[in-house]
Structure formats: structure tokens, C-alpha cells
């Protein structure tokens, strides 16, 4: 009898939690914008655009900015390890 062994697939690395939060914020922003457009159409007023839309996009931009800042810092750490560069501590980072 021939035994057939199952080939193990490479597991995908798990998605980072910060990336999940960012994707959720994009989804929430799209939902809120769609609801605002629908409410504006039903009520025939554009009051919702004055407050709701700018606030949700401000929240999204802050979240996106912090995510890219975090990714930049992680990449700096990885590249220092690859190239063997030691980090010099400066007092500016702690102020």
C-alpha cells in the first residue's frame, strides 16, 4: 500500500492588529459616508456634510498617520538589524 503524505502549506503570517484597526476604520468611514449621502437624499438637507463627514475623515487621517509612523519605526529597526547599524541614543528622542 502506498502512503500519500499531505503536503503542508506554508501558513500565511497573521495580519497585524494595527492593520486590522486601520481596515476597520476605512470600512466605518465608507459606511458613514454612504449613510450620510442616503440621509441627505431622503431629508433634502446637506447639514450632515458640515459636521459628520469632516469628523470621520479627521479620525481616519489620524489613524492612518499613526499606522504609517509605526510602520516606519518598525522598518527602521529591521533595517538596522540587516545592515548591522547600531542606534545612537540621543536626548532628543526622550524629550
MOPAC internal coordinates of N, CA, C and O (Angstrom, degrees):
PM7 1SCF
backbone

  N    0.0000 0     0.00 0     0.00 0    0    0    0
  C    1.4311 1     0.00 0     0.00 0    1    0    0
  C    1.5370 1   108.99 1     0.00 0    2    1    0
  O    1.2310 1   121.18 1   -42.99 1    3    2    1
  N    1.3089 1   115.34 1   137.01 1    3    2    1
  C    1.4599 1   121.20 1  -179.44 1    5    3    2
  C    1.5209 1   109.08 1   -94.73 1    6    5    3
  O    1.2310 1   121.79 1   -51.50 1    7    6    5
  N    1.3069 1   114.18 1   128.50 1    7    6    5
  C    1.4615 1   118.54 1   176.88 1    9    7    6
  C    1.5228 1   108.99 1   -93.02 1   10    9    7
  O    1.2310 1   121.45 1   -48.95 1   11   10    9
  N    1.2873 1   114.83 1   131.05 1   11   10    9
  C    1.4670 1   120.26 1   177.72 1   13   11   10
  C    1.5140 1   107.13 1  -104.59 1   14   13   11
  O    1.2310 1   121.39 1   -61.87 1   15   14   13
  N    1.3022 1   114.94 1   118.13 1   15   14   13
  C    1.4612 1   118.27 1   179.09 1   17   15   14
  C    1.5269 1   108.95 1   -90.06 1   18   17   15
  O    1.2310 1   122.07 1   -37.31 1   19   18   17
  N    1.2599 1   113.64 1   142.69 1   19   18   17
  C    1.4611 1   118.67 1   178.57 1   21   19   18
  C    1.5145 1   109.52 1   -79.50 1   22   21   19
  O    1.2310 1   121.57 1   -43.56 1   23   22   21
  N    1.2952 1   114.60 1   136.44 1   23   22   21
  C    1.4560 1   120.04 1   178.45 1   25   23   22
  C    1.5274 1   107.44 1   -83.54 1   26   25   23
  O    1.2310 1   121.95 1   -55.02 1   27   26   25
  N    1.3017 1   113.87 1   124.98 1   27   26   25
  C    1.4631 1   117.69 1   179.05 1   29   27   26
  C    1.5232 1   109.20 1   -77.28 1   30   29   27
  O    1.2310 1   121.91 1   -50.38 1   31   30   29
  N    1.2954 1   113.94 1   129.62 1   31   30   29
  C    1.4614 1   118.70 1   176.01 1   33   31   30
  C    1.5146 1   109.05 1   -82.72 1   34   33   31
  O    1.2310 1   122.11 1   -31.15 1   35   34   33
  N    1.2919 1   113.56 1   148.85 1   35   34   33
  C    1.4627 1   117.35 1   175.43 1   37   35   34
  C    1.5179 1   107.94 1   -70.68 1   38   37   35
  O    1.2310 1   121.53 1   -50.52 1   39   38   37
  N    1.3095 1   114.67 1   129.48 1   39   38   37
  C    1.4554 1   118.76 1   179.35 1   41   39   38
  C    1.5153 1   109.26 1   -75.87 1   42   41   39
  O    1.2310 1   121.83 1   -41.28 1   43   42   41
  N    1.3109 1   114.11 1   138.72 1   43   42   41
  C    1.4540 1   118.97 1   177.02 1   45   43   42
  C    1.5271 1   108.03 1   -72.12 1   46   45   43
  O    1.2310 1   120.72 1   -38.26 1   47   46   45
  N    1.3130 1   116.23 1   141.74 1   47   46   45
  C    1.4642 1   117.12 1   175.96 1   49   47   46
  C    1.5250 1   109.80 1   -65.54 1   50   49   47
  O    1.2310 1   121.39 1   -37.22 1   51   50   49
  N    1.3155 1   114.95 1   142.78 1   51   50   49
  C    1.4632 1   119.29 1  -179.04 1   53   51   50
  C    1.5127 1   110.50 1   -66.19 1   54   53   51
  O    1.2310 1   121.20 1   -34.51 1   55   54   53
  N    1.3161 1   115.32 1   145.49 1   55   54   53
  C    1.4547 1   120.67 1   178.93 1   57   55   54
  C    1.5295 1   109.07 1   -71.67 1   58   57   55
  O    1.2310 1   121.04 1   -42.46 1   59   58   57
  N    1.3110 1   115.61 1   137.54 1   59   58   57
  C    1.4576 1   120.46 1  -179.84 1   61   59   58
  C    1.5194 1   110.06 1   -64.80 1   62   61   59
  O    1.2310 1   120.97 1   -31.29 1   63   62   61
  N    1.3248 1   115.74 1   148.71 1   63   62   61
  C    1.4543 1   120.80 1  -179.52 1   65   63   62
  C    1.5241 1   111.40 1   -63.72 1   66   65   63
  O    1.2310 1   120.28 1   142.74 1   67   66   65
  N    1.3326 1   117.06 1   -37.26 1   67   66   65
  C    1.4621 1   119.76 1  -179.63 1   69   67   66
  C    1.5234 1   110.99 1   -65.39 1   70   69   67
  O    1.2310 1   120.35 1   146.74 1   71   70   69
  N    1.3359 1   116.93 1   -33.26 1   71   70   69
  C    1.4590 1   120.34 1   177.30 1   73   71   70
  C    1.5283 1   110.19 1   -70.03 1   74   73   71
  O    1.2310 1   120.39 1   143.65 1   75   74   73
  N    1.3355 1   116.86 1   -36.35 1   75   74   73
  C    1.4630 1   120.35 1   176.61 1   77   75   74
  C    1.5284 1   110.74 1   -63.19 1   78   77   75
  O    1.2310 1   120.85 1   139.06 1   79   78   77
  N    1.3267 1   115.99 1   -40.94 1   79   78   77
  C    1.4612 1   119.98 1   178.41 1   81   79   78
  C    1.5187 1   110.38 1   -63.64 1   82   81   79
  O    1.2310 1   120.12 1   137.78 1   83   82   81
  N    1.3250 1   117.38 1   -42.22 1   83   82   81
  C    1.4591 1   121.58 1   180.00 1   85   83   82
  C    1.5283 1   110.95 1   -63.78 1   86   85   83
  O    1.2310 1   119.89 1   136.79 1   87   86   85
  N    1.3225 1   117.81 1   -43.21 1   87   86   85
  C    1.4594 1   121.20 1   178.50 1   89   87   86
  C    1.5295 1   110.30 1   -64.64 1   90   89   87
  O    1.2310 1   120.35 1   140.12 1   91   90   89
  N    1.3233 1   116.94 1   -39.88 1   91   90   89
  C    1.4616 1   120.71 1   177.52 1   93   91   90
  C    1.5279 1   110.58 1   -62.98 1   94   93   91
  O    1.2310 1   120.17 1   140.21 1   95   94   93
  N    1.3261 1   117.28 1   -39.79 1   95   94   93
  C    1.4758 1   119.92 1   178.34 1   97   95   94
  C    1.5219 1   110.97 1   -64.86 1   98   97   95
  O    1.2310 1   119.89 1   140.13 1   99   98   97
  N    1.3241 1   117.82 1   -39.87 1   99   98   97
  C    1.4675 1   120.44 1   176.28 1  101   99   98
  C    1.5257 1   110.36 1   -60.68 1  102  101   99
  O    1.2310 1   120.73 1   135.73 1  103  102  101
  N    1.3312 1   116.21 1   -44.27 1  103  102  101
  C    1.4658 1   120.33 1  -179.36 1  105  103  102
  C    1.5285 1   111.21 1   -64.61 1  106  105  103
  O    1.2310 1   120.64 1   135.45 1  107  106  105
  N    1.3289 1   116.38 1   -44.55 1  107  106  105
  C    1.4651 1   120.33 1   179.28 1  109  107  106
  C    1.5195 1   110.51 1   -62.51 1  110  109  107
  O    1.2310 1   120.30 1   139.63 1  111  110  109
  N    1.3371 1   117.03 1   -40.37 1  111  110  109
  C    1.4611 1   120.59 1   178.68 1  113  111  110
  C    1.5273 1   110.50 1   -62.05 1  114  113  111
  O    1.2310 1   120.41 1   134.71 1  115  114  113
  N    1.3159 1   116.82 1   -45.29 1  115  114  113
  C    1.4622 1   119.56 1   179.12 1  117  115  114
  C    1.5292 1   111.77 1   -62.66 1  118  117  115
  O    1.2310 1   120.38 1   139.03 1  119  118  117
  N    1.3314 1   116.87 1   -40.97 1  119  118  117
  C    1.4623 1   120.61 1   178.97 1  121  119  118
  C    1.5203 1   111.05 1   -63.92 1  122  121  119
  O    1.2310 1   120.14 1   135.36 1  123  122  121
  N    1.3289 1   117.34 1   -44.64 1  123  122  121
  C    1.4578 1   120.94 1  -178.85 1  125  123  122
  C    1.5282 1   110.87 1   -65.73 1  126  125  123
  O    1.2310 1   120.19 1   139.67 1  127  126  125
  N    1.3302 1   117.24 1   -40.33 1  127  126  125
  C    1.4644 1   120.04 1   178.41 1  129  127  126
  C    1.5333 1   110.07 1   -64.47 1  130  129  127
  O    1.2310 1   120.20 1   137.41 1  131  130  129
  N    1.3325 1   117.22 1   -42.59 1  131  130  129
  C    1.4640 1   120.53 1   178.67 1  133  131  130
  C    1.5327 1   111.21 1   -63.41 1  134  133  131
  O    1.2310 1   120.51 1   137.49 1  135  134  133
  N    1.3287 1   116.63 1   -42.51 1  135  134  133
  C    1.4665 1   120.11 1   177.77 1  137  135  134
  C    1.5247 1   111.35 1   -65.30 1  138  137  135
  O    1.2310 1   120.27 1   141.67 1  139  138  137
  N    1.3211 1   117.09 1   -38.33 1  139  138  137
  C    1.4569 1   120.42 1   179.05 1  141  139  138
  C    1.5261 1   110.95 1   -65.03 1  142  141  139
  O    1.2310 1   120.53 1   139.05 1  143  142  141
  N    1.3291 1   116.60 1   -40.95 1  143  142  141
  C    1.4599 1   119.99 1   178.02 1  145  143  142
  C    1.5290 1   110.12 1   -64.98 1  146  145  143
  O    1.2310 1   120.47 1   137.84 1  147  146  145
  N    1.3402 1   116.70 1   -42.16 1  147  146  145
  C    1.4646 1   120.03 1   179.06 1  149  147  146
  C    1.5262 1   111.66 1   -63.92 1  150  149  147
  O    1.2310 1   120.27 1   135.75 1  151  150  149
  N    1.3307 1   117.09 1   -44.25 1  151  150  149
  C    1.4639 1   120.18 1   179.46 1  153  151  150
  C    1.5155 1   111.56 1   -66.07 1  154  153  151
  O    1.2310 1   120.90 1   142.94 1  155  154  153
  N    1.3058 1   115.88 1   -37.06 1  155  154  153
  C    1.4583 1   119.68 1   177.83 1  157  155  154
  C    1.5305 1   110.45 1   -64.22 1  158  157  155
  O    1.2310 1   120.93 1   141.26 1  159  158  157
  N    1.3135 1   115.84 1   -38.74 1  159  158  157
  C    1.4620 1   119.65 1   179.12 1  161  159  158
  C    1.5321 1   111.39 1   -68.44 1  162  161  159
  O    1.2310 1   120.75 1   138.90 1  163  162  161
  N    1.3520 1   116.18 1   -41.10 1  163  162  161
  C    1.4636 1   119.81 1  -177.76 1  165  163  162
  C    1.5251 1   112.66 1   -72.10 1  166  165  163
  O    1.2310 1   120.05 1   141.15 1  167  166  165
  N    1.3229 1   117.52 1   -38.85 1  167  166  165
  C    1.4676 1   120.57 1  -176.47 1  169  167  166
  C    1.5195 1   113.04 1   -92.28 1  170  169  167
  O    1.2310 1   120.25 1   169.46 1  171  170  169
  N    1.3094 1   117.12 1   -10.54 1  171  170  169
  C    1.4683 1   122.93 1  -179.58 1  173  171  170
  C    1.5288 1   112.47 1    59.91 1  174  173  171
  O    1.2310 1   120.32 1  -149.40 1  175  174  173
  N    1.3398 1   116.99 1    30.60 1  175  174  173
  C    1.4601 1   121.66 1   173.92 1  177  175  174
  C    1.5274 1   108.80 1  -127.66 1  178  177  175
  O    1.2310 1   121.51 1   -24.53 1  179  178  177
  N    1.3008 1   114.71 1   155.47 1  179  178  177
  C    1.4673 1   119.45 1   179.61 1  181  179  178
  C    1.5276 1   112.04 1  -113.40 1  182  181  179
  O    1.2310 1   120.43 1  -158.83 1  183  182  181
  N    1.3282 1   116.77 1    21.17 1  183  182  181
  C    1.4633 1   120.61 1   179.98 1  185  183  182
  C    1.5239 1   112.41 1   -61.94 1  186  185  183
  O    1.2310 1   120.42 1   148.74 1  187  186  185
  N    1.3258 1   116.80 1   -31.26 1  187  186  185
  C    1.4515 1   120.86 1  -177.95 1  189  187  186
  C    1.5260 1   111.61 1   -63.47 1  190  189  187
  O    1.2310 1   119.95 1   151.34 1  191  190  189
  N    1.3028 1   117.69 1   -28.66 1  191  190  189
  C    1.4639 1   120.90 1  -178.05 1  193  191  190
  C    1.5305 1   112.37 1   -72.40 1  194  193  191
  O    1.2310 1   119.55 1   159.70 1  195  194  193
  N    1.2826 1   118.47 1   -20.30 1  195  194  193
  C    1.4612 1   121.48 1  -176.17 1  197  195  194
  C    1.5316 1   112.38 1   -74.77 1  198  197  195
  O    1.2310 1   119.73 1   147.65 1  199  198  197
  N    1.3299 1   118.13 1   -32.35 1  199  198  197
  C    1.4552 1   120.49 1  -172.94 1  201  199  198
  C    1.5271 1   113.97 1  -121.24 1  202  201  199
  O    1.2310 1   120.61 1   133.98 1  203  202  201
  N    1.3108 1   116.43 1   -46.02 1  203  202  201
  C    1.4571 1   120.16 1  -172.75 1  205  203  202
  C    1.5229 1   112.65 1   -70.37 1  206  205  203
  O    1.2310 1   120.23 1   133.09 1  207  206  205
  N    1.3023 1   117.16 1   -46.91 1  207  206  205
  C    1.4598 1   120.83 1  -176.39 1  209  207  206
  C    1.5374 1   111.53 1   -65.68 1  210  209  207
  O    1.2310 1   118.85 1   131.41 1  211  210  209
  N    1.3375 1   119.79 1   -48.59 1  211  210  209
  C    1.4769 1   117.70 1   178.69 1  213  211  210
  C    1.5309 1   113.01 1   -62.80 1  214  213  211
  O    1.2310 1   119.98 1   144.95 1  215  214  213
  N    1.3228 1   117.64 1   -35.05 1  215  214  213
  C    1.4680 1   118.92 1  -178.30 1  217  215  214
  C    1.5221 1   111.61 1   -69.59 1  218  217  215
  O    1.2310 1   119.64 1   140.74 1  219  218  217
  N    1.3207 1   118.29 1   -39.26 1  219  218  217
  C    1.4643 1   119.11 1  -179.60 1  221  219  218
  C    1.5274 1   110.91 1   -71.32 1  222  221  219
  O    1.2310 1   119.94 1   144.95 1  223  222  221
  N    1.3272 1   117.72 1   -35.05 1  223  222  221
  C    1.4602 1   118.85 1   177.44 1  225  223  222
  C    1.5280 1   111.50 1   -72.99 1  226  225  223
  O    1.2310 1   119.92 1   150.94 1  227  226  225
  N    1.3293 1   117.75 1   -29.06 1  227  226  225
  C    1.4655 1   120.06 1   174.00 1  229  227  226
  C    1.5228 1   110.23 1   -65.53 1  230  229  227
  O    1.2310 1   120.71 1   137.36 1  231  230  229
  N    1.3265 1   116.24 1   -42.64 1  231  230  229
  C    1.4638 1   120.74 1   177.33 1  233  231  230
  C    1.5254 1   110.87 1   -61.77 1  234  233  231
  O    1.2310 1   120.31 1   137.04 1  235  234  233
  N    1.3103 1   117.00 1   -42.96 1  235  234  233
  C    1.4650 1   121.04 1   179.53 1  237  235  234
  C    1.5207 1   111.30 1   -65.38 1  238  237  235
  O    1.2310 1   120.07 1   139.56 1  239  238  237
  N    1.3178 1   117.47 1   -40.44 1  239  238  237
  C    1.4663 1   119.59 1  -178.54 1  241  239  238
  C    1.5255 1   111.67 1   -68.86 1  242  241  239
  O    1.2310 1   119.92 1   143.67 1  243  242  241
  N    1.3145 1   117.76 1   -36.33 1  243  242  241
  C    1.4638 1   120.63 1   177.26 1  245  243  242
  C    1.5340 1   109.72 1   -66.38 1  246  245  243
  O    1.2310 1   120.27 1   134.60 1  247  246  245
  N    1.3168 1   117.09 1   -45.40 1  247  246  245
  C    1.4609 1   120.61 1   178.33 1  249  247  246
  C    1.5150 1   112.47 1   -61.62 1  250  249  247
  O    1.2310 1   120.60 1   138.53 1  251  250  249
  N    1.3327 1   116.46 1   -41.47 1  251  250  249
  C    1.4589 1   120.83 1   179.00 1  253  251  250
  C    1.5242 1   110.89 1   -66.05 1  254  253  251
  O    1.2310 1   120.31 1   138.40 1  255  254  253
  N    1.3135 1   117.02 1   -41.60 1  255  254  253
  C    1.4603 1   121.13 1   178.62 1  257  255  254
  C    1.5145 1   112.18 1   -61.37 1  258  257  255
  O    1.2310 1   120.38 1   134.48 1  259  258  257
  N    1.3317 1   116.88 1   -45.52 1  259  258  257
  C    1.4552 1   119.54 1   178.56 1  261  259  258
  C    1.5165 1   111.61 1   -66.55 1  262  261  259
  O    1.2310 1   119.49 1   144.04 1  263  262  261
  N    1.3232 1   118.59 1   -35.96 1  263  262  261
  C    1.4636 1   120.52 1   178.52 1  265  263  262
  C    1.5206 1   110.48 1   -63.51 1  266  265  263
  O    1.2310 1   120.12 1   134.85 1  267  266  265
  N    1.3421 1   117.38 1   -45.15 1  267  266  265
  C    1.4669 1   119.74 1   179.70 1  269  267  266
  C    1.5230 1   111.71 1   -68.00 1  270  269  267
  O    1.2310 1   119.89 1   146.50 1  271  270  269
  N    1.3274 1   117.81 1   -33.50 1  271  270  269
  C    1.4605 1   120.80 1   176.31 1  273  271  270
  C    1.5287 1   109.78 1   -64.22 1  274  273  271
  O    1.2310 1   120.60 1   137.21 1  275  274  273
  N    1.3355 1   116.47 1   -42.79 1  275  274  273
  C    1.4599 1   121.49 1   178.81 1  277  275  274
  C    1.5299 1   110.59 1   -63.86 1  278  277  275
  O    1.2310 1   120.19 1   136.16 1  279  278  277
  N    1.3239 1   117.25 1   -43.84 1  279  278  277
  C    1.4617 1   121.51 1   179.68 1  281  279  278
  C    1.5284 1   110.62 1   -63.85 1  282  281  279
  O    1.2310 1   120.35 1   142.00 1  283  282  281
  N    1.3160 1   116.94 1   -38.00 1  283  282  281
  C    1.4667 1   121.08 1   178.57 1  285  283  282
  C    1.5280 1   110.35 1   -62.84 1  286  285  283
  O    1.2310 1   120.38 1   134.75 1  287  286  285
  N    1.3086 1   116.88 1   -45.25 1  287  286  285
  C    1.4657 1   120.86 1   179.87 1  289  287  286
  C    1.5308 1   111.09 1   -64.67 1  290  289  287
  O    1.2310 1   120.20 1   139.10 1  291  290  289
  N    1.3348 1   117.22 1   -40.90 1  291  290  289
  C    1.4627 1   120.07 1   178.17 1  293  291  290
  C    1.5258 1   111.03 1   -64.05 1  294  293  291
  O    1.2310 1   120.17 1   139.00 1  295  294  293
  N    1.3167 1   117.28 1   -41.00 1  295  294  293
  C    1.4582 1   120.63 1   179.16 1  297  295  294
  C    1.5196 1   111.65 1   -66.84 1  298  297  295
  O    1.2310 1   120.09 1   144.08 1  299  298  297
  N    1.3292 1   117.44 1   -35.92 1  299  298  297
  C    1.4653 1   120.07 1   176.27 1  301  299  298
  C    1.5242 1   110.21 1   -61.55 1  302  301  299
  O    1.2310 1   120.32 1   137.80 1  303  302  301
  N    1.3233 1   116.99 1   -42.20 1  303  302  301
  C    1.4600 1   121.11 1  -179.91 1  305  303  302
  C    1.5330 1   110.41 1   -64.94 1  306  305  303
  O    1.2310 1   120.27 1   136.01 1  307  306  305
  N    1.3386 1   117.09 1   -43.99 1  307  306  305
  C    1.4628 1   121.00 1   179.26 1  309  307  306
  C    1.5205 1   111.14 1   -62.86 1  310  309  307
  O    1.2310 1   120.10 1   136.23 1  311  310  309
  N    1.3264 1   117.41 1   -43.77 1  311  310  309
  C    1.4608 1   120.59 1  -178.07 1  313  311  310
  C    1.5197 1   112.07 1   -68.53 1  314  313  311
  O    1.2310 1   120.33 1   145.48 1  315  314  313
  N    1.3380 1   116.98 1   -34.52 1  315  314  313
  C    1.4595 1   119.56 1   175.49 1  317  315  314
  C    1.5198 1   110.18 1   -62.05 1  318  317  315
  O    1.2310 1   120.51 1   139.98 1  319  318  317
  N    1.3204 1   116.64 1   -40.02 1  319  318  317
  C    1.4634 1   120.42 1   178.53 1  321  319  318
  C    1.5124 1   112.45 1   -67.38 1  322  321  319
  O    1.2310 1   120.24 1   141.47 1  323  322  321
  N    1.3266 1   117.15 1   -38.53 1  323  322  321
  C    1.4628 1   120.86 1  -179.47 1  325  323  322
  C    1.5217 1   110.84 1   -67.80 1  326  325  323
  O    1.2310 1   120.24 1   134.82 1  327  326  325
  N    1.3212 1   117.14 1   -45.18 1  327  326  325
  C    1.4611 1   121.11 1  -175.74 1  329  327  326
  C    1.5182 1   113.40 1   -91.51 1  330  329  327
  O    1.2310 1   119.67 1   175.90 1  331  330  329
  N    1.3167 1   118.23 1    -4.10 1  331  330  329
  C    1.4576 1   121.88 1   176.39 1  333  331  330
  C    1.5171 1   113.18 1    70.86 1  334  333  331
  O    1.2310 1   120.21 1  -148.32 1  335  334  333
  N    1.2943 1   117.21 1    31.68 1  335  334  333
  C    1.4637 1   121.26 1   179.57 1  337  335  334
  C    1.5239 1   108.52 1   -91.51 1  338  337  335
  O    1.2310 1   121.25 1   -50.92 1  339  338  337
  N    1.3216 1   115.21 1   129.08 1  339  338  337
  C    1.4570 1   119.00 1   177.83 1  341  339  338
  C    1.5163 1   109.27 1   -88.24 1  342  341  339
  O    1.2310 1   121.79 1   -37.39 1  343  342  341
  N    1.3173 1   114.18 1   142.61 1  343  342  341
  C    1.4598 1   119.70 1  -179.36 1  345  343  342
  C    1.5202 1   109.55 1   -82.92 1  346  345  343
  O    1.2310 1   121.12 1   -48.52 1  347  346  345
  N    1.3262 1   115.47 1   131.48 1  347  346  345
  C    1.4539 1   119.69 1   174.24 1  349  347  346
  C    1.5086 1   108.54 1   -92.50 1  350  349  347
  O    1.2310 1   121.09 1   -53.61 1  351  350  349
  N    1.3250 1   115.53 1   126.39 1  351  350  349
  C    1.4515 1   118.58 1   179.41 1  353  351  350
  C    1.5139 1   109.58 1   -77.10 1  354  353  351
  O    1.2310 1   121.53 1   -48.85 1  355  354  353
  N    1.2917 1   114.67 1   131.15 1  355  354  353
  C    1.4629 1   118.99 1   176.70 1  357  355  354
  C    1.5135 1   108.66 1  -120.81 1  358  357  355
  O    1.2310 1   121.60 1   -25.22 1  359  358  357
  N    1.3031 1   114.55 1   154.78 1  359  358  357
  C    1.4638 1   119.05 1  -179.03 1  361  359  358
  C    1.5251 1   111.33 1   -72.29 1  362  361  359
  O    1.2310 1   119.72 1   158.70 1  363  362  361
  N    1.3262 1   118.13 1   -21.30 1  363  362  361
  C    1.4651 1   121.44 1  -178.64 1  365  363  362
  C    1.5266 1   111.96 1   -63.91 1  366  365  363
  O    1.2310 1   120.21 1   148.36 1  367  366  365
  N    1.3298 1   117.20 1   -31.64 1  367  366  365
  C    1.4595 1   120.15 1  -177.21 1  369  367  366
  C    1.5202 1   111.64 1   -70.67 1  370  369  367
  O    1.2310 1   119.98 1   154.10 1  371  370  369
  N    1.3250 1   117.64 1   -25.90 1  371  370  369
  C    1.4405 1   120.28 1  -174.99 1  373  371  370
  C    1.5259 1   112.59 1   -95.76 1  374  373  371
  O    1.2310 1   120.02 1   175.49 1  375  374  373
  N    1.2918 1   117.57 1    -4.51 1  375  374  373
  C    1.4679 1   119.38 1  -178.44 1  377  375  374
  C    1.4838 1   111.93 1   -87.05 1  378  377  375
  O    1.2310 1   120.10 1   180.00 1  379  378  377

